[in-house]
Amino acid sequence: MTNDRGTVRRAATLGAAAVLVACSSTSDSSTGPTDPLNESPLPVVATVSVPQAYGIHDMYVRDGIAFVCVWDSGVIVFDVGRGAWGGSPSKPVRVSSVVIPGGAAHNAWWFHNPATGEQRYLFVGQEGPGIIDSTSSGDIYVVDVSDLLNPRVVGSYHRDGAGTHNFWMDEDKQILYAAYYNGGVVAIDVSGTLPDTLALREISRIQPGGTQSTYVWGVHLFNGSLYASDMVSGFWQLHTANGVLSVAAGGNNVAERFTSDLWLANGYAYTGTWGRRGTTRGNALKVWALNPDGSPALVDSVITSGITTVSDVEVSASGKLLMFSTEGGGQDVGFYFYSLANPAHPTFLTRVVSSPPGIHTATFATINGRKYAFGAQDPSAARLVILDVTSLDP
Amino acid sequence: MNGPAALVLALAAWLPARAAAQVATLHWGAQAIPALTATAVVPGGETLTELRVVQPFLMLRADAFRHRLTGLATGNFEKWTMPNGELVPGAWGEGFADRRHPHTVFHELMLVVPADRFFLAAGKGFVPFGSDDPMSRPVLRYPVNHHWAQILERAVAIGGARDGPLMLEGSLFNGDEPVSPDSWPAIDRFGDSWSVRLTLSPPTTPLELQVSYAFVHSPENRAGAGPDDIKWSASARWERSPVYGLLEWARTSVSSGDLVYHSVLAEASVAMGGHRPYGRFEVTERPEDDRLADPFRTVWPPLDNSILGVTRWTVVTAGDAIELKPLGPVRLAPVAELSYAWIAKVGGGAFDPAAFYGREHGLVVTLGVRVTAGMRMTRMGRYGSTATMDEPGMHHHDE
């Protein structure tokens, strides 16, 4: 019928029809697997799809309000149990949203100021492009949420040559501690009414690993020390004197993997690991005992097969339940839960597998007497996943 | 409606009407290359040897209305022959690293309206940017710079104008890359990206010079929230049988210059009897993305806009293809190809090639047979030249 030089009668409409009709489709013909959350051993009380504009990255849940950081779509405010808008964990109600300049809303902290009783400010971290262990970008934005229906950006903090990551606050002292990747850690005075630029509010900054080995992922204030997880140089204890930072102990103690998130409770610290360092996967959760002076000593490592990143770590308010989120694997990514009956050696309880590439961040919240885990599935099929974990931490 | 279903419907609509249709000529061509590749330049440093059928395709070309309308369709079957990619150290993109990703099944579906002074083209296909697709060039192994020097598998509308030796092309297209072999362009993103290409073809020489520019919105994030690419390409191409040569430079700036990647490539071939020896020299920078449990796959789209670092790949390739006497309609050309690759870290960053690969340089060996039938492959990515073009430097014994 045809050959390389042959001539045949053909309708010229063939190509036209095929091209125009085929290219008019917007869908992807690949079909996804059955949602693995259907097999969850814990009640999945809600999943909330978010705009797919790079997905959901972190959540801050407090007093029945969830601030969900959805990258270029901004911070979306949900009522998940406050009641004012009829929301609950099983039926989150969208209240409002705010887009930060430049997009890339990554993480947040809702500041409850004990000195004034105000709940006015939400600090939002922006994550711009970067090269791990070298460069980073992204600013801190101050959002006035005194009217949750109309949040608005009122200020910012910028550092040349470095970008922010996760926060911790000393609310009593009104100090915001911000991990700043290659910039180390920054302490900022956030007392009173904040100006439109926080540059003059900076108290101190520190690169715990020095200029060559600093790439801080997160910070956590515990028993008067500020602890920092550095992707390159490991787990650090920092002294803080009303925000003036100095190195106390630790560091250069996780050489084989990149360190990720951290949490401290019960006199112990738990740090995650990230990606691949050389060929070694970030599939470990490190357990550190804190000496009387607060310095960390490694006592255990929990290895999870089939993953490459432990991306977020948190201990419940009771101190009994450890949760971490995992990414980068095939069928093993999602939420992992461990008992801290022996805090030095967590014991596996259960896991909730999500769709690849996994759960990017996770956090606990207690709402109306029940305990929930909020997780960010990201970046594919981005959605907020809410589990009832009361049975694990009664 | 998905793409394949739409194509079936289009064909069904065409069949009853064919009696009334215009006279057209249809040409076809097909290719498959069983190739055995061995290399130690892989994550972990172990030696891998793999046999895959690479670059399998069926190409159709229909000319109608006395060549006033041309349809081009290329089906690519790598989805089935190499679903986990082809072992190519240095290759990257679309969620793969050190393996070349399979292309989409409906690789190209274009309508072209050629004329003396201008042309129009639309459909799914190549954006007028950069150099010809590597599949239509002599070297079997894809270069590292594929994602810097070509933009393909997009919903694209192209207009071109000629004036003597000059051709100016401009296009609108969707910035998103395919997300799987079954992927279709996100039509709602059509027009968010654009390109221009100026080509000079002096009439008395086989030399062709081009310079092109493209703005590509969020190529790695289908939803459109990723950083944008600003791309430049310049090349000089020479083709007069039996010699073919290409000298190419490309630069891509990501996210307003936060990351800038460069590439320089030179390649040549010459037909000598039944042999077609060829060579390539390439220096190309690429991003190092976080890898998944499968070390040949990356987190994609990249999380948090971050990468682990930048590496520079210097690759020298030499090979020879021997065109055997055709077996009926089938042409066979055994191919032997050697590449030596050096990997260097560029600037800061956590990625350490020596730790990841267990080496910083190594050999790649490929033995294969290029099996072809039907028409020779066109210059992929040049709709302004609708005449069927031969694969560069290939000497034809059967014509």
Interface residues (C-beta under 8 A of the other chain):
Chain A: T2 N3 D4 R5 G6 T7 V8 R9 R10 A11 A12 T13 L14 G15 A16 A17 A18 V19 L20 V21 A22 C23 S24 S25 T26 S27 D28 S29 S30 P51 Q52 A53 Y54 G55 H57 W71 D72 G103 A104 H106 E127 G128 P129 G130 I131 I132 D133 S134 T135 S136 S137 Y215 M231 V232 F258 W274 G275 R276 R277 G278 T279 R281 G306 I307 T308 T309 E327 G328 G329 G330 P357 H360 D378 P379
Chain B: M1 N2 G3 P4 A5 A6 L7 L9 A10 L11 A13 W14 A17 R18 A21 Q22 V23 A24 T25 L26 H27 W28 G29 P43 G44 A62 A64 F65 L69 T70 G71 L72 A73 F106 L109 M110 L111 A122 G123 K124 A155 V179 S180 D182 S183 W184 P185 A186 I187 D188 N221 R222 A223 G224 A225 G226 P227 V254 S255 D258 L259 D290 R291 L292 A293 D294 P295 V299 P301 L303 D304 N305 S306 I307 L308 G309 V310 P329 G347 G348 G349 A350 F351 D352 A355 F356 G358 A373 G374 M375
